Each structure stands twice: as structure tokens, then as C-alpha cells.
Amino acid sequence: MFSSLFETAWHALATHRMRSFLTMLGMVIGVAAVILMMAIGAGAQEMVRGAIQSMGSNLFIIMSGASTSGGARVATGNAPTLTFDDADAIRDLKDILVAAPVSPGSAQLIYNGVNWSTSVFGTTPDYIQVRNWPMAAGGFFSEADVRSGARVVVIGQVVANELFGAEDPIGKIIRIKQAPFEVIGVLAAKGQSLDGRDQDDTVIVPITSAQQKVFSSSIRNRARFVMAQAVSAKAMNDAEAAINDTLRSRHRIGVGQDDDFSVRNLTALAETAAATTRIMSILLGTIAAISLVVGGIGIMNIMLVSVTERTREIGIRMAIGARRRDVLWQFLIEALTLSLIGCGIGLLLGVGGALLVSSLAGLPVSITPTSVLLAVGVSFLIGVFFGFYPAQRAAGLDPIEALRSQ
């Protein structure tokens, strides 16, 4: 029975090709929009998730905070109020796994006549554990290198490519602001951070070497900020409170006085960014889904017109023995056919559009089986929902009245 119904439905749709195409157009646009928007949204979530993972887990950044100098407030991070001993005290807290002081800056690198400007981070060996940053080649410097102010450097992938190309950088001597440093390691690639900075365009040196030989800082044993890692996500709140209490005590900050540091929970910031991205993805998908509803309304309108035009045909079918459910199925299958063909074309356009956006705009996209199944399922339900009323109306016609129709 169903094969003959499909054949009848296909013949009816083929008879009015242009009308059938225009009816499907709403579904085509709707499905394509859903696939495209969900692909862009999922790609954005993947990008944020990757950026969060590249930062490390359970992280705090303790910034040298605002202080008063000559009657003026100095902005957070500009006054080096944190010391190496502060970092050691933070590391000794029970809820802290590891902590590393950091003295950042920028400098010009030179190797065999090739110049490259990049970020320079002076820190300690704990830094790569805090950042969960594996090595691609060579090794990291040691505590002994920090104590002695050794001229050794670990470089990121971008720096390695720009200075050395295909050449092995391990053991080579580069100049950082005219000071010679030996390359002892190359960091694994991490990509962009949440703020869009290329994390691989960086070099890392012992913090003492950075202050004495690169930045020529007159302030020694102080850090611009300290990065710390909590033992677990559950311990983040206790760890933050302990860091605040420890630093206020060490810096002799009385009750009611402003802190000369600030503690930032990077995990909370990352989760906020991820949640925002998820909400945007849902909004994009919802907006695109409205097109599917509009397409479904178009199918219902055209099917109602079709019932009116084919009233006499329905009467003849019933007169020669067709049951009401046969007529119901005939028009319902027509609506489903329109919906699913439109869905198929929309899928192709949506996937093609997502790939085109990725290649032309450089935006990440992720076409998941879930989004495809969702689009197909919604299209099927829309075909049934908006096709049922016209089909029921056709099946409910009185055969005698239908035969009288002209």
C-alpha cells in the first residue's frame, strides 16, 4: 500500500514542480541555517574549550596590586609588590599544588642575522607544571639555573620556526637584547589563549636571568605576578581564601586597608567564557530553527491549496473504494516528502556553507552527528505536524460533495 501511496505522492509533486520547489525552499533554508549556526556554535565551543585546556587547570593569577606612589594610585600589575618569598609561601599552602613567580616583558631575538620580536617570561621550573605545558624537544631549566642566573632559554614553536626554520634549535645560541642565551628546549604547541594571544610566540628564561640580563631591572627578587595551581577544583575557594590571608599577613596589611595584590580565578573566568559561548550557540540554533517553523507553515498552506484543487480527485478515489485513511496517508506522505527532500538539500547546503565559512573566514566549525540528526528529526516532525491538518481535512471530505466539486 505504502509503495503506491509514495508513487501517487511523487506524481502529484512532480506535476507542480515549481510550486513544490518553492514550498520546499522554506525547509531548505531552515535546515541549512540550523546546520550552519550549530556548526559555528560548536566550533566556537571547541575553540574556547581548547583555550581553557591550554591554560592549565585550577589556576590562579596573583597580580601585584594597586599601590600608592607619590600620592597617585599605580594600576594593578605595575607595582611589583610580590616577592619570590611570597611565591614560596603560596606554594606551601595545603590547597596549592605548585606556584611560580613570573616577570614578563618583550625583547628582540637575533640568530644568524634573523630578528624576531617576542614575549619573554622570566620564571621558575614550576611554570610548565602550572601551565601543564609539555616539551616538544630538549628540556626545561632547573632551580640551579635560576639560582645562578644561567643564560639558558626555552622557546615556543613560533619562535623556533621563525628563527631556525627546519634547523634543530637545541644547543644553538641566540641573543636576547644582545645577551647570549643557549636554547635548551622547545615547548609543545598550545595555540591561542582566551584573549587571542599566540602562546607559542614566546620564550622562557630563568627569572633571575630575565631581571639581570634581559630587562636590567633594578628591583630584584620581585615578580609582576605569581601563577598558582590548586590541588583540585573543589579546593579552589579555600585556596583563594588562603592566598589572600597569607599575602595580607606577609605584607602587613591591616584591617580596612586596601590589598596591594589581586587574586584572579582563571578557572572561573574560563567557565564564564564557556557558558557564554554555549548560550550564544543555543540562541543561534533557536533563531535558525524559526526558519524551520516558517517552512512548515509554508508546507501546510500549499497542502491546503492542494486539497482544495484536488477535491474532485479525492471524491473519485473514495467512490472507487479508497478509505479515509488511504486519503489521509496520501496527503501526509506528500507533506513528509516535501519536508524530507527539503531537509536533504538543506543538509548539503548547510555543510557546504559551514566548510566555506571555515575556509574563507578562518572560523572554527564543527559539524556533529547530533546537529544532523536534530535537523532531520525536526524536519520529519514538522512534516507530520503541518501536514496532518491538510491530510485530515482531505480525508474528512464527503465523497458526494467532493464529486460535485468543479
Secondary structure in CASP SS format (residue, H / E / C, confidence):
PFRMAT SS
TARGET T0000
AUTHOR 0000-0000-0000
METHOD secondary structure of the structure
MODEL  1
M C 1.00
F H 1.00
S H 1.00
S H 1.00
L H 1.00
F H 1.00
E H 1.00
T H 1.00
A H 1.00
W H 1.00
H H 1.00
A H 1.00
L H 1.00
A H 1.00
T H 1.00
H C 1.00
R H 1.00
M H 1.00
R H 1.00
S H 1.00
F H 1.00
L H 1.00
T H 1.00
M H 1.00
L H 1.00
G H 1.00
M H 1.00
V H 1.00
I H 1.00
G H 1.00
V H 1.00
A H 1.00
A H 1.00
V H 1.00
I H 1.00
L H 1.00
M H 1.00
M H 1.00
A H 1.00
I H 1.00
G H 1.00
A H 1.00
G H 1.00
A H 1.00
Q H 1.00
E H 1.00
M H 1.00
V H 1.00
R H 1.00
G H 1.00
A H 1.00
I H 1.00
Q H 1.00
S H 1.00
M H 1.00
G C 1.00
S C 1.00
N C 1.00
L E 1.00
F E 1.00
I E 1.00
I E 1.00
M E 1.00
S E 1.00
G C 1.00
A C 1.00
S E 1.00
T E 1.00
S E 1.00
G C 1.00
G C 1.00
A E 1.00
R E 1.00
V E 1.00
A C 1.00
T C 1.00
G C 1.00
N C 1.00
A C 1.00
P C 1.00
T C 1.00
L E 1.00
T E 1.00
F H 1.00
D H 1.00
D H 1.00
A H 1.00
D H 1.00
A H 1.00
I H 1.00
R H 1.00
D C 1.00
L C 1.00
K C 1.00
D C 1.00
I E 1.00
L E 1.00
V E 1.00
A E 1.00
A E 1.00
P E 1.00
V E 1.00
S E 1.00
P E 1.00
G E 1.00
S E 1.00
A E 1.00
Q E 1.00
L E 1.00
I E 1.00
Y E 1.00
N C 1.00
G C 1.00
V E 1.00
N E 1.00
W E 1.00
S E 1.00
T E 1.00
S E 1.00
V E 1.00
F E 1.00
G E 1.00
T E 1.00
T C 1.00
P C 1.00
D H 1.00
Y H 1.00
I H 1.00
Q H 1.00
V H 1.00
R C 1.00
N C 1.00
W C 1.00
P C 1.00
M E 1.00
A E 1.00
A E 1.00
G E 1.00
G C 1.00
F C 1.00
F C 1.00
S C 1.00
E H 1.00
A H 1.00
D H 1.00
V H 1.00
R H 1.00
S H 1.00
G C 1.00
A C 1.00
R C 1.00
V E 1.00
V E 1.00
V E 1.00
I E 1.00
G C 1.00
Q H 1.00
V H 1.00
V H 1.00
A H 1.00
N H 1.00
E H 1.00
L H 1.00
F H 1.00
G C 1.00
A C 1.00
E C 1.00
D C 1.00
P C 1.00
I C 1.00
G C 1.00
K C 1.00
I E 1.00
I E 1.00
R E 1.00
I E 1.00
K C 1.00
Q C 1.00
A E 1.00
P E 1.00
F E 1.00
E E 1.00
V E 1.00
I E 1.00
G E 1.00
V E 1.00
L E 1.00
A C 1.00
A C 1.00
K C 1.00
G C 1.00
Q E 1.00
S C 1.00
L C 1.00
D C 1.00
G C 1.00
R C 1.00
D E 1.00
Q C 1.00
D C 1.00
D C 1.00
T E 1.00
V E 1.00
I E 1.00
V E 1.00
P E 1.00
I H 1.00
T H 1.00
S H 1.00
A H 1.00
Q H 1.00
Q H 1.00
K H 1.00
V H 1.00
F C 1.00
S C 1.00
S C 1.00
S C 1.00
I C 1.00
R C 1.00
N C 1.00
R E 1.00
A E 1.00
R C 1.00
F E 1.00
V E 1.00
M E 1.00
A E 1.00
Q E 1.00
A E 1.00
V C 1.00
S C 1.00
A C 1.00
K C 1.00
A C 1.00
M H 1.00
N H 1.00
D H 1.00
A H 1.00
E H 1.00
A H 1.00
A H 1.00
I H 1.00
N H 1.00
D H 1.00
T H 1.00
L H 1.00
R H 1.00
S H 1.00
R H 1.00
H C 1.00
R C 1.00
I C 1.00
G C 1.00
V C 1.00
G C 1.00
Q C 1.00
D C 1.00
D C 1.00
D C 1.00
F E 1.00
S E 1.00
V E 1.00
R E 1.00
N E 1.00
L H 1.00
T H 1.00
A H 1.00
L H 1.00
A H 1.00
E H 1.00
T H 1.00
A H 1.00
A H 1.00
A H 1.00
T H 1.00
T H 1.00
R H 1.00
I H 1.00
M H 1.00
S H 1.00
I H 1.00
L H 1.00
L H 1.00
G H 1.00
T H 1.00
I H 1.00
A H 1.00
A H 1.00
I H 1.00
S H 1.00
L H 1.00
V H 1.00
V H 1.00
G H 1.00
G H 1.00
I H 1.00
G H 1.00
I H 1.00
M H 1.00
N H 1.00
I H 1.00
M H 1.00
L H 1.00
V H 1.00
S H 1.00
V H 1.00
T H 1.00
E H 1.00
R C 1.00
T H 1.00
R H 1.00
E H 1.00
I H 1.00
G H 1.00
I H 1.00
R H 1.00
M H 1.00
A H 1.00
I C 1.00
G C 1.00
A C 1.00
R C 1.00
R H 1.00
R H 1.00
D H 1.00
V H 1.00
L H 1.00
W H 1.00
Q H 1.00
F H 1.00
L H 1.00
I H 1.00
E H 1.00
A H 1.00
L H 1.00
T H 1.00
L H 1.00
S H 1.00
L H 1.00
I H 1.00
G H 1.00
C H 1.00
G H 1.00
I H 1.00
G H 1.00
L H 1.00
L H 1.00
L H 1.00
G H 1.00
V H 1.00
G H 1.00
G H 1.00
A H 1.00
L H 1.00
L H 1.00
V H 1.00
S H 1.00
S H 1.00
L H 1.00
A H 1.00
G C 1.00
L C 1.00
P C 1.00
V C 1.00
S C 1.00
I C 1.00
T C 1.00
P H 1.00
T H 1.00
S H 1.00
V H 1.00
L H 1.00
L H 1.00
A H 1.00
V H 1.00
G H 1.00
V H 1.00
S H 1.00
F H 1.00
L H 1.00
I H 1.00
G H 1.00
V H 1.00
F H 1.00
F H 1.00
G H 1.00
F H 1.00
Y H 1.00
P H 1.00
A H 1.00
Q H 1.00
R H 1.00
A H 1.00
A H 1.00
G C 1.00
L C 1.00
D C 1.00
P H 1.00
I H 1.00
E H 1.00
A H 1.00
L H 1.00
R H 1.00
S C 1.00
Q C 1.00
END
